[in-house]
Amino acid sequence: MTETQTDKHPIGGLADTLAKPALLIGALLTALAFVLAFTVASPVVGAKVNGVELIGNEMIGNQILLSQKIFYFHMPVAVVSMVVLTGTAFFAIRFLMTRDALYDLKAKICTEIGLVFVICTMISGDLWTRFEWGVWWVWEPRLTTYLILTLMVIAYFILRTAVDEPERRATYASVFSLIMYVDVPISFFITRLIPSSVHPVIMRSDSGMSPDMLAPLMCSLFGFCLIAYGLYRFRARTELIALRVEAAKDTLDD
């Protein structure tokens, strides 16, 4: 990558200046969400079964547990993971249009951050499922489609490792990331297409959520969004500085 290419993507500016405050505010909002979730929030609507239902080959009764509070963090990290992976798809398209390697770098960074939130989603979801319904896994539509997404995100990095030539690696990764992104809207809308007792539809005009439930949920959602933004800007800045140092060394060697 040449110094001219890196100059087209400047380091610093307002975007990087806001990264540190974004991380700080995001951490404060998520901490506030944690406090609100365990002090004032009502039980989550839909985070229970009606009567007794067969889930994962076990008969599970109606349980109202503190583990419901996981919802206030599970849903936001899932949403943020999809938003970040949307960034991956956007930069992949930009790379395929321009062949600018820095767009591939940005796509990779988005996927790295996306992987963090995907793993958080899977862990928090498994804990919620275990504590609420007594099983670690249920083969229902949302869980299955999100598991496929998780495996594809991991496969993205395996693909990048397997290809040595930079241009070809970036092209393969960009095409694969667009294929991977197809599963994002499927996973998001699957509960609307195939209703599930395990995953209620939360984002709708009448979610049934009271203000004391919305407050921690929105704090958590905006907090994780800011954290994701801050991580992206710090990671991008680090990579761009490293590329400029490498380009400067190549210039001196020539």
Secondary structure, 3 states (H helix, E strand, C coil): CCHHHHHCCCCCHHHHHCHHHHHHHHHHHHHHHHHHHHHCCCCCCCCCCCCEEEECCEEEECCCCHHHHHHHHHHHHHHHHHHHHHHHHHHHHHHHHHCCHHHHHHHHHHHHHHHHHHHHHHHHHHHHHHHHHCCCCCCCHHHHHHHHHHHHHHHHHHHHHHCCCHHHHHHHHHHHHHHHHCHHHHHHHHHHHCCCCCCCCCCCCCCCCCHHHHHHHHHHHHHHHHHHHHHHHHHHHHHHHHHHHHHHHHHHHC
